[in-house]
Amino acid sequence: MTRTIYAPSRKSMHLSMYVFCMFFVTLLVSSCTPKIFQDAQSLSNFSNLKNQATSLLSKATGNYSDHASDVEALTKSMNDQISYEKSRGEKNNKTVQMLQLLMDPASNLLGGVLNRWKSEGKLGQGFVNEATKLVGNNFDKIINLEKAKPAQ
């Protein structure tokens, strides 16, 4: 009994080479794509900013003028953090957008509450309580987004 050994045809060899090359190119491209990793400094800054913001908002029942320098300092720190997050690259856009929304002076979040405090001079306790919860919850979302990124 003789055995017949089948040699692959040229067509199947070319197809196999093509599939291998496409796999290799895909692997190469995906490994070169910049990834965004969890950043310990960002996590620390987000927690500190959350504490500063909620602490400052708790004082919004008082006169704005008594806390104007604190508002300016927090606004600067938030803007600095937004700039830092932008510098981490395009893959970090969701974090940047969330921070920008949080600081939007026309929103009902931190930027809007600080703007309203400035224009009205002082805010009611019920409003301050709800705004503080809302701002804290949004900071938690940003912190959780950062925590969900893979560790380096």
DOVOVEX-324392 format. One record per atom (N, C-alpha, C): residue number from 1; atom name; x, y, z. Coordinates in pm, 1 decimal. Layout:
// DOVOVEX-324392
TIPA   kekol   vovo         px         py         pz
TIPA     NUM     CA          X          Y          Z
...
***
This chain:
// DOVOVEX-324392
TIPA   kekol   vovo         px         py         pz
TIPA       1      N       83.5     -116.4        0.0
TIPA       1     CA        0.0        0.0        0.0
TIPA       1      C       88.8      123.8        0.0
TIPA       2      N       59.6      210.0      -86.9
TIPA       2     CA      138.7      332.2      -95.7
TIPA       2      C       58.6      448.5      -40.0
TIPA       3      N      132.2      532.9       22.3
TIPA       3     CA       69.0      653.1       76.6
TIPA       3      C       93.5      768.9      -17.5
TIPA       4      N       -9.1      847.3      -30.8
TIPA       4     CA        4.5      965.1     -113.8
TIPA       4      C       14.6     1085.6      -21.9
TIPA       5      N      115.3     1162.4      -43.1
TIPA       5     CA      133.5     1284.4       35.5
TIPA       5      C       87.4     1399.0      -50.9
TIPA       6      N       -6.2     1472.8        3.7
TIPA       6     CA      -60.1     1584.9      -70.9
TIPA       6      C       19.8     1710.0      -37.9
TIPA       7      N       69.7     1771.2     -138.1
TIPA       7     CA      140.7     1897.5     -121.6
TIPA       7      C       39.0     2009.3     -137.9
TIPA       8      N       50.2     2111.7      -57.3
TIPA       8     CA      -44.9     2221.9      -70.0
TIPA       8      C      -26.1     2291.8     -204.3
TIPA       9      N     -137.5     2336.8     -256.3
TIPA       9     CA     -130.4     2407.5     -384.3
TIPA       9      C      -73.2     2547.1     -360.5
TIPA      10      N      -32.4     2607.5     -468.1
TIPA      10     CA       21.0     2743.6     -457.9
TIPA      10      C      -85.6     2839.5     -405.9
TIPA      11      N     -206.5     2816.3     -450.9
TIPA      11     CA     -315.6     2903.6     -410.2
TIPA      11      C     -337.0     2896.8     -258.2
TIPA      12      N     -338.3     2776.4     -201.6
TIPA      12     CA     -358.6     2765.3      -56.9
TIPA      12      C     -237.2     2817.0       19.5
TIPA      13      N     -117.4     2804.9      -35.8
TIPA      13     CA        1.7     2860.2       29.8
TIPA      13      C       -5.3     3011.6       32.7
TIPA      14      N      -49.0     3070.9      -78.5
TIPA      14     CA      -61.6     3217.3      -83.3
TIPA      14      C     -168.8     3264.8       14.6
TIPA      15      N     -277.7     3192.0       21.4
TIPA      15     CA     -384.0     3228.0      114.0
TIPA      15      C     -334.8     3218.4      258.5
TIPA      16      N     -262.0     3113.5      289.8
TIPA      16     CA     -207.0     3096.8      425.2
TIPA      16      C     -110.3     3209.6      458.1
TIPA      17      N      -25.8     3245.8      362.4
TIPA      17     CA       68.9     3355.6      384.0
TIPA      17      C       -6.2     3486.9      404.8
TIPA      18      N     -110.7     3507.9      327.0
TIPA      18     CA     -190.2     3629.4      337.3
TIPA      18      C     -254.4     3638.9      476.5
TIPA      19      N     -314.7     3529.3      521.1
TIPA      19     CA     -378.9     3527.2      652.8
TIPA      19      C     -275.1     3552.5      761.9
TIPA      20      N     -158.9     3489.9      752.1
TIPA      20     CA      -53.9     3510.3      850.7
TIPA      20      C       -8.8     3656.5      851.8
TIPA      21      N       11.3     3714.7      733.3
TIPA      21     CA       55.7     3854.1      725.0
TIPA      21      C      -49.1     3948.9      783.2
TIPA      22      N     -175.6     3923.6      754.6
TIPA      22     CA     -281.5     4009.5      808.3
TIPA      22      C     -286.5     3998.7      960.6
TIPA      23      N     -271.3     3878.3     1012.1
TIPA      23     CA     -268.4     3859.2     1156.7
TIPA      23      C     -151.1     3935.1     1217.6
TIPA      24      N      -35.2     3923.9     1156.7
TIPA      24     CA       85.0     3990.4     1206.9
TIPA      24      C       68.0     4141.9     1203.3
TIPA      25      N       15.0     4195.3     1093.9
TIPA      25     CA       -5.3     4340.3     1082.2
TIPA      25      C     -105.4     4387.7     1187.6
TIPA      26      N     -213.6     4312.4     1206.8
TIPA      26     CA     -313.1     4348.3     1307.2
TIPA      26      C     -251.3     4348.9     1446.5
TIPA      27      N     -173.4     4248.1     1475.2
TIPA      27     CA     -105.9     4240.0     1604.4
TIPA      27      C       -9.4     4356.8     1622.4
TIPA      28      N       64.6     4389.2     1519.5
TIPA      28     CA      160.7     4498.5     1524.9
TIPA      28      C       90.1     4631.9     1546.5
TIPA      29      N      -16.9     4656.0     1473.1
TIPA      29     CA      -90.0     4782.5     1484.7
TIPA      29      C     -153.3     4794.4     1622.6
TIPA      30      N     -213.4     4686.4     1670.8
TIPA      30     CA     -278.4     4695.1     1802.0
TIPA      30      C     -176.7     4714.7     1914.0
TIPA      31      N      -56.6     4662.9     1897.4
TIPA      31     CA       44.0     4682.0     2002.0
TIPA      31      C      104.1     4821.6     1997.7
TIPA      32      N       92.8     4889.2     1884.2
TIPA      32     CA      146.7     5025.0     1872.6
TIPA      32      C       44.0     5130.6     1911.0
TIPA      33      N      -82.6     5092.6     1921.3
TIPA      33     CA     -185.4     5187.2     1958.1
TIPA      33      C     -163.8     5229.2     2102.8
TIPA      34      N     -154.5     5360.0     2126.9
TIPA      34     CA     -133.0     5402.6     2264.8
TIPA      34      C     -251.6     5364.5     2352.1
TIPA      35      N     -222.0     5316.7     2469.2
TIPA      35     CA     -326.0     5277.7     2563.2
TIPA      35      C     -324.4     5375.9     2679.2
TIPA      36      N     -436.6     5386.4     2744.5
TIPA      36     CA     -443.8     5472.8     2861.7
TIPA      36      C     -448.2     5383.0     2984.6
TIPA      37      N     -361.7     5410.7     3077.6
TIPA      37     CA     -353.0     5331.8     3198.8
TIPA      37      C     -398.6     5414.7     3317.6
TIPA      38      N     -431.6     5344.5     3423.1
TIPA      38     CA     -468.7     5408.3     3547.9
TIPA      38      C     -352.8     5494.6     3596.2
TIPA      39      N     -384.7     5613.4     3643.6
TIPA      39     CA     -282.2     5707.5     3687.1
TIPA      39      C     -302.9     5738.4     3835.6
TIPA      40      N     -207.4     5698.6     3916.8
TIPA      40     CA     -218.2     5716.9     4062.1
TIPA      40      C     -228.0     5864.4     4099.1
TIPA      41      N     -155.7     5948.8     4026.4
TIPA      41     CA     -160.1     6092.5     4055.3
TIPA      41      C     -299.5     6147.7     4027.9
TIPA      42      N     -359.8     6104.7     3917.3
TIPA      42     CA     -496.2     6150.0     3885.9
TIPA      42      C     -593.4     6106.0     3994.7
TIPA      43      N     -584.0     5980.7     4035.5
TIPA      43     CA     -674.4     5931.1     4140.1
TIPA      43      C     -660.4     6013.0     4268.7
TIPA      44      N     -538.3     6039.9     4307.3
TIPA      44     CA     -513.8     6119.5     4427.1
TIPA      44      C     -570.2     6261.1     4410.6
TIPA      45      N     -543.3     6321.0     4294.4
TIPA      45     CA     -593.3     6457.0     4268.9
TIPA      45      C     -745.4     6461.7     4268.1
TIPA      46      N     -809.9     6361.3     4205.6
TIPA      46     CA     -956.7     6359.7     4201.7
TIPA      46      C    -1014.0     6352.7     4342.8
TIPA      47      N     -955.1     6268.8     4426.8
TIPA      47     CA    -1003.2     6257.0     4565.6
TIPA      47      C     -984.3     6387.7     4641.1
TIPA      48      N     -867.7     6449.3     4623.9
TIPA      48     CA     -841.4     6577.8     4690.4
TIPA      48      C     -935.4     6686.9     4639.8
TIPA      49      N     -956.2     6691.2     4508.5
TIPA      49     CA    -1045.6     6792.0     4451.3
TIPA      49      C    -1189.2     6771.3     4498.1
TIPA      50      N    -1230.9     6645.4     4507.6
TIPA      50     CA    -1365.8     6615.9     4558.1
TIPA      50      C    -1380.1     6668.7     4700.8
TIPA      51      N    -1282.1     6640.8     4785.0
TIPA      51     CA    -1287.9     6687.6     4924.3
TIPA      51      C    -1288.7     6839.7     4933.1
TIPA      52      N    -1204.3     6904.1     4851.6
TIPA      52     CA    -1200.5     7050.6     4850.5
TIPA      52      C    -1333.7     7108.4     4803.7
TIPA      53      N    -1388.8     7050.2     4697.2
TIPA      53     CA    -1513.3     7101.8     4639.9
TIPA      53      C    -1630.3     7086.1     4736.5
TIPA      54      N    -1644.3     6967.4     4793.2
TIPA      54     CA    -1757.8     6946.3     4883.9
TIPA      54      C    -1742.8     7028.7     5011.7
TIPA      55      N    -1619.8     7045.3     5057.9
TIPA      55     CA    -1596.2     7129.6     5175.0
TIPA      55      C    -1631.5     7275.4     5144.0
TIPA      56      N    -1589.7     7321.6     5028.0
TIPA      56     CA    -1618.8     7459.8     4990.3
TIPA      56      C    -1769.1     7480.7     4969.5
TIPA      57      N    -1833.7     7384.7     4905.1
TIPA      57     CA    -1978.2     7398.7     4882.5
TIPA      57      C    -2055.6     7404.1     5013.5
TIPA      58      N    -2006.9     7335.9     5115.5
TIPA      58     CA    -2076.2     7339.3     5244.7
TIPA      58      C    -2074.5     7480.0     5305.2
TIPA      59      N    -1986.9     7565.7     5255.4
TIPA      59     CA    -1977.7     7703.7     5304.3
TIPA      59      C    -2057.4     7801.7     5218.6
TIPA      60      N    -2126.9     7748.7     5116.9
TIPA      60     CA    -2197.2     7835.4     5021.4
TIPA      60      C    -2321.4     7902.0     5078.7
TIPA      61      N    -2358.7     7865.4     5201.9
TIPA      61     CA    -2469.1     7936.7     5267.8
TIPA      61      C    -2420.0     8069.9     5324.0
TIPA      62      N    -2288.3     8084.4     5326.6
TIPA      62     CA    -2228.7     8210.2     5372.9
TIPA      62      C    -2201.3     8303.0     5255.9
TIPA      63      N    -2149.2     8418.9     5285.4
TIPA      63     CA    -2121.1     8519.5     5182.5
TIPA      63      C    -2010.3     8472.6     5088.8
TIPA      64      N    -2035.9     8487.7     4960.1
TIPA      64     CA    -1937.3     8448.4     4858.5
TIPA      64      C    -1807.0     8524.1     4878.6
TIPA      65      N    -1817.1     8651.6     4907.4
TIPA      65     CA    -1696.8     8734.9     4919.1
TIPA      65      C    -1600.5     8683.2     5026.3
TIPA      66      N    -1653.7     8615.3     5127.4
TIPA      66     CA    -1568.1     8559.0     5232.4
TIPA      66      C    -1488.5     8437.6     5182.8
TIPA      67      N    -1531.5     8379.0     5072.1
TIPA      67     CA    -1469.3     8255.7     5022.0
TIPA      67      C    -1422.9     8266.8     4876.3
TIPA      68      N    -1421.2     8389.0     4824.4
TIPA      68     CA    -1386.2     8409.2     4683.1
TIPA      68      C    -1247.9     8354.9     4649.3
TIPA      69      N    -1151.5     8374.6     4737.7
TIPA      69     CA    -1016.1     8324.9     4709.9
TIPA      69      C    -1012.4     8172.0     4708.4
TIPA      70      N    -1094.5     8108.0     4792.8
TIPA      70     CA    -1102.4     7961.2     4792.1
TIPA      70      C    -1165.5     7910.8     4662.3
TIPA      71      N    -1266.9     7982.0     4614.6
TIPA      71     CA    -1331.8     7945.1     4488.0
TIPA      71      C    -1231.5     7957.5     4373.3
TIPA      72      N    -1156.5     8066.5     4372.5
TIPA      72     CA    -1055.5     8086.3     4268.0
TIPA      72      C     -948.5     7977.7     4273.4
TIPA      73      N     -905.6     7941.1     4392.2
TIPA      73     CA     -803.3     7836.7     4407.6
TIPA      73      C     -856.3     7701.9     4358.7
TIPA      74      N     -980.0     7668.0     4393.5
TIPA      74     CA    -1038.9     7542.3     4348.3
TIPA      74      C    -1055.8     7542.6     4196.4
TIPA      75      N    -1102.4     7653.6     4142.0
TIPA      75     CA    -1119.7     7664.8     3996.2
TIPA      75      C     -986.5     7647.1     3925.1
TIPA      76      N     -880.8     7707.9     3978.0
TIPA      76     CA     -748.1     7692.3     3918.5
TIPA      76      C     -702.7     7546.8     3926.0
TIPA      77      N     -720.8     7483.5     4041.7
TIPA      77     CA     -681.1     7342.7     4057.1
TIPA      77      C     -758.1     7253.0     3960.5
TIPA      78      N     -887.3     7279.3     3943.4
TIPA      78     CA     -967.6     7200.2     3850.0
TIPA      78      C     -918.9     7221.6     3706.0
TIPA      79      N     -891.5     7344.5     3669.8
TIPA      79     CA     -842.4     7372.8     3534.4
TIPA      79      C     -705.2     7310.1     3510.9
TIPA      80      N     -620.9     7312.1     3612.8
TIPA      80     CA     -490.3     7246.1     3602.7
TIPA      80      C     -507.5     7095.5     3581.9
TIPA      81      N     -603.4     7036.7     3653.1
TIPA      81     CA     -627.0     6892.9     3638.7
TIPA      81      C     -681.6     6860.8     3499.3
TIPA      82      N     -768.2     6946.0     3448.1
TIPA      82     CA     -819.8     6926.3     3311.9
TIPA      82      C     -704.5     6930.6     3211.9
TIPA      83      N     -614.6     7026.0     3228.4
TIPA      83     CA     -497.9     7035.3     3139.1
TIPA      83      C     -411.3     6910.5     3149.4
TIPA      84      N     -390.4     6862.3     3270.2
TIPA      84     CA     -311.1     6741.0     3289.8
TIPA      84      C     -377.8     6622.0     3221.4
TIPA      85      N     -506.8     6608.6     3239.0
TIPA      85     CA     -578.5     6495.6     3179.0
TIPA      85      C     -575.2     6503.7     3026.2
TIPA      86      N     -582.8     6624.2     2972.0
TIPA      86     CA     -570.4     6641.1     2825.8
TIPA      86      C     -433.3     6595.0     2778.1
TIPA      87      N     -331.4     6622.7     2857.5
TIPA      87     CA     -194.3     6587.3     2817.8
TIPA      87      C     -172.7     6436.0     2815.4
TIPA      88      N     -262.0     6360.8     2876.2
TIPA      88     CA     -249.3     6214.9     2878.2
TIPA      88      C     -293.8     6151.7     2746.8
TIPA      89      N     -347.3     6231.5     2656.1
TIPA      89     CA     -377.3     6180.9     2523.1
TIPA      89      C     -524.8     6166.4     2492.8
TIPA      90      N     -548.8     6136.5     2366.9
TIPA      90     CA     -684.3     6127.7     2313.9
TIPA      90      C     -766.9     6017.1     2380.3
TIPA      91      N     -701.7     5910.6     2423.2
TIPA      91     CA     -772.0     5799.5     2487.3
TIPA      91      C     -830.6     5841.0     2622.3
TIPA      92      N     -794.8     5958.6     2670.8
TIPA      92     CA     -842.5     6006.8     2799.4
TIPA      92      C     -954.7     6109.6     2783.4
TIPA      93      N    -1010.8     6119.5     2662.8
TIPA      93     CA    -1112.0     6221.4     2635.0
TIPA      93      C    -1235.2     6211.6     2723.7
TIPA      94      N    -1275.7     6090.6     2759.4
TIPA      94     CA    -1396.1     6077.0     2842.0
TIPA      94      C    -1375.9     6142.9     2978.1
TIPA      95      N    -1259.7     6123.8     3037.2
TIPA      95     CA    -1228.8     6187.7     3165.0
TIPA      95      C    -1226.6     6339.1     3149.5
TIPA      96      N    -1163.1     6386.1     3042.1
TIPA      96     CA    -1156.1     6531.1     3016.7
TIPA      96      C    -1296.6     6588.5     3001.7
TIPA      97      N    -1381.2     6521.1     2925.0
TIPA      97     CA    -1517.7     6569.7     2903.5
TIPA      97      C    -1597.0     6573.2     3034.0
TIPA      98      N    -1578.9     6472.3     3117.2
TIPA      98     CA    -1650.0     6469.9     3245.2
TIPA      98      C    -1605.0     6585.2     3335.0
TIPA      99      N    -1475.1     6611.7     3337.5
TIPA      99     CA    -1423.6     6722.8     3417.8
TIPA      99      C    -1471.9     6856.9     3363.2
TIPA     100      N    -1472.5     6871.2     3231.4
TIPA     100     CA    -1519.3     6995.9     3171.0
TIPA     100      C    -1666.9     7019.0     3201.2
TIPA     101      N    -1745.8     6913.5     3195.4
TIPA     101     CA    -1887.8     6926.0     3227.8
TIPA     101      C    -1905.0     6963.7     3375.1
TIPA     102      N    -1826.0     6903.7     3460.9
TIPA     102     CA    -1831.8     6934.5     3603.7
TIPA     102      C    -1803.1     7082.8     3628.7
TIPA     103      N    -1713.6     7141.6     3550.2
TIPA     103     CA    -1673.3     7281.7     3570.6
TIPA     103      C    -1747.6     7381.3     3481.2
TIPA     104      N    -1836.8     7335.5     3398.5
TIPA     104     CA    -1911.8     7424.3     3309.0
TIPA     104      C    -1994.5     7523.0     3393.0
TIPA     105      N    -1971.0     7654.1     3377.3
TIPA     105     CA    -2043.3     7751.4     3459.0
TIPA     105      C    -2193.3     7757.8     3426.7
TIPA     106      N    -2233.3     7701.0     3313.9
TIPA     106     CA    -2375.0     7700.7     3277.5
TIPA     106      C    -2444.7     7571.2     3321.1
TIPA     107      N    -2370.6     7480.3     3382.1
TIPA     107     CA    -2428.7     7351.4     3422.6
TIPA     107      C    -2486.0     7361.0     3564.0
TIPA     108      N    -2546.1     7252.9     3606.6
TIPA     108     CA    -2595.8     7244.8     3744.2
TIPA     108      C    -2497.5     7170.2     3833.3
TIPA     109      N    -2373.2     7163.1     3789.7
TIPA     109     CA    -2270.3     7092.9     3866.1
TIPA     109      C    -2179.4     7196.1     3933.0
TIPA     110      N    -2057.0     7160.6     3960.2
TIPA     110     CA    -1968.3     7246.2     4039.5
TIPA     110      C    -1952.5     7386.6     3980.9
TIPA     111      N    -1918.9     7394.1     3853.6
TIPA     111     CA    -1898.9     7525.8     3791.8
TIPA     111      C    -2023.3     7612.3     3798.1
TIPA     112      N    -2139.4     7552.1     3773.6
TIPA     112     CA    -2265.2     7626.2     3778.5
TIPA     112      C    -2301.9     7670.9     3918.3
TIPA     113      N    -2277.1     7584.2     4016.3
TIPA     113     CA    -2307.7     7619.0     4155.4
TIPA     113      C    -2216.5     7732.6     4201.9
TIPA     114      N    -2088.0     7722.8     4168.7
TIPA     114     CA    -1994.9     7830.7     4207.1
TIPA     114      C    -2034.5     7961.2     4139.5
TIPA     115      N    -2076.8     7954.3     4015.5
TIPA     115     CA    -2120.7     8072.9     3941.2
TIPA     115      C    -2246.5     8132.4     4005.7
TIPA     116      N    -2338.8     8045.8     4041.8
TIPA     116     CA    -2462.7     8092.7     4106.3
TIPA     116      C    -2432.6     8155.1     4243.1
TIPA     117      N    -2342.8     8093.0     4317.9
TIPA     117     CA    -2303.6     8146.9     4448.1
TIPA     117      C    -2245.7     8286.9     4431.8
TIPA     118      N    -2161.1     8301.2     4331.1
TIPA     118     CA    -2098.4     8431.5     4305.2
TIPA     118      C    -2204.4     8536.3     4269.5
TIPA     119      N    -2299.5     8499.7     4184.3
TIPA     119     CA    -2399.5     8597.8     4139.3
TIPA     119      C    -2504.6     8628.3     4246.1
TIPA     120      N    -2538.4     8529.0     4330.2
TIPA     120     CA    -2642.1     8551.1     4431.4
TIPA     120      C    -2586.6     8592.0     4568.0
TIPA     121      N    -2457.2     8574.1     4588.4
TIPA     121     CA    -2396.2     8614.5     4715.4
TIPA     121      C    -2396.2     8505.1     4820.2
TIPA     122      N    -2504.8     8431.0     4832.4
TIPA     122     CA    -2514.1     8315.7     4921.8
TIPA     122      C    -2626.1     8226.3     4871.5
TIPA     123      N    -2620.9     8098.5     4912.1
TIPA     123     CA    -2717.3     8000.1     4863.1
TIPA     123      C    -2792.2     7937.4     4981.2
TIPA     124      N    -2911.1     7886.6     4951.5
TIPA     124     CA    -2993.1     7822.0     5054.3
TIPA     124      C    -2937.6     7685.6     5094.0
TIPA     125      N    -2963.4     7647.2     5219.5
TIPA     125     CA    -2910.4     7522.1     5273.0
TIPA     125      C    -2957.6     7400.0     5193.9
TIPA     126      N    -3085.0     7394.2     5158.1
TIPA     126     CA    -3137.4     7280.1     5082.0
TIPA     126      C    -3069.1     7265.3     4946.9
TIPA     127      N    -3050.5     7377.3     4879.5
TIPA     127     CA    -2982.3     7375.8     4750.2
TIPA     127      C    -2837.7     7330.2     4766.1
TIPA     128      N    -2771.0     7382.6     4867.8
TIPA     128     CA    -2630.5     7346.9     4893.0
TIPA     128      C    -2617.9     7197.4     4922.0
TIPA     129      N    -2708.0     7143.0     5002.4
TIPA     129     CA    -2704.0     6999.9     5034.8
TIPA     129      C    -2717.0     6914.4     4908.9
TIPA     130      N    -2814.2     6946.8     4825.0
TIPA     130     CA    -2835.6     6869.5     4700.7
TIPA     130      C    -2718.6     6886.6     4604.0
TIPA     131      N    -2669.0     7008.8     4591.4
TIPA     131     CA    -2556.5     7035.3     4500.6
TIPA     131      C    -2431.2     6961.6     4547.0
TIPA     132      N    -2409.1     6959.2     4676.8
TIPA     132     CA    -2291.8     6890.2     4731.3
TIPA     132      C    -2298.4     6741.4     4701.2
TIPA     133      N    -2416.5     6681.1     4719.6
TIPA     133     CA    -2433.3     6538.3     4687.0
TIPA     133      C    -2408.9     6512.4     4538.5
TIPA     134      N    -2465.7     6597.2     4455.0
TIPA     134     CA    -2452.8     6580.8     4310.3
TIPA     134      C    -2307.3     6594.1     4265.7
TIPA     135      N    -2238.5     6692.7     4317.1
TIPA     135     CA    -2097.1     6713.0     4282.7
TIPA     135      C    -2013.3     6595.1     4332.8
TIPA     136      N    -2038.2     6551.5     4455.4
TIPA     136     CA    -1965.9     6436.1     4510.2
TIPA     136      C    -1988.0     6310.9     4427.2
TIPA     137      N    -2113.1     6286.5     4386.2
TIPA     137     CA    -2144.4     6169.7     4303.2
TIPA     137      C    -2074.1     6175.9     4168.0
TIPA     138      N    -2064.2     6295.4     4111.5
TIPA     138     CA    -1996.7     6308.5     3982.4
TIPA     138      C    -1845.5     6290.9     3994.9
TIPA     139      N    -1790.2     6336.1     4104.1
TIPA     139     CA    -1648.3     6307.8     4128.7
TIPA     139      C    -1627.4     6157.0     4143.9
TIPA     140      N    -1719.6     6089.8     4210.9
TIPA     140     CA    -1709.0     5943.9     4224.9
TIPA     140      C    -1709.8     5874.9     4089.1
TIPA     141      N    -1791.1     5924.4     3998.1
TIPA     141     CA    -1794.9     5866.5     3862.8
TIPA     141      C    -1660.3     5883.9     3792.8
TIPA     142      N    -1600.1     5999.7     3808.8
TIPA     142     CA    -1468.8     6025.2     3748.2
TIPA     142      C    -1363.3     5934.9     3812.1
TIPA     143      N    -1368.5     5921.9     3943.2
TIPA     143     CA    -1273.5     5835.0     4014.4
TIPA     143      C    -1291.0     5690.0     3969.1
TIPA     144      N    -1415.3     5645.1     3957.8
TIPA     144     CA    -1441.5     5507.6     3913.7
TIPA     144      C    -1397.6     5484.3     3770.0
TIPA     145      N    -1412.9     5585.2     3685.5
TIPA     145     CA    -1365.0     5574.0     3547.4
TIPA     145      C    -1213.5     5553.6     3546.3
TIPA     146      N    -1144.2     5629.3     3629.2
TIPA     146     CA     -997.1     5616.3     3636.1
TIPA     146      C     -958.9     5479.7     3692.8
TIPA     147      N    -1029.1     5434.0     3794.2
TIPA     147     CA    -1000.8     5303.0     3853.7
TIPA     147      C    -1025.9     5188.4     3756.0
TIPA     148      N    -1118.0     5209.2     3661.1
TIPA     148     CA    -1152.0     5104.0     3564.8
TIPA     148      C    -1044.7     5086.6     3456.9
TIPA     149      N     -955.2     5182.6     3445.1
TIPA     149     CA     -846.2     5171.8     3347.6
TIPA     149      C     -747.6     5067.5     3396.6
TIPA     150      N     -685.1     4995.4     3303.9
TIPA     150     CA     -590.5     4892.1     3346.9
TIPA     150      C     -469.5     4952.2     3418.7
TIPA     151      N     -423.6     4881.1     3521.0
TIPA     151     CA     -302.5     4922.6     3592.3
TIPA     151      C     -181.7     4898.8     3502.6
TIPA     152      N      -82.7     4981.2     3519.6
TIPA     152     CA       36.5     4967.7     3435.9
TIPA     152      C      134.5     4870.2     3492.4
***
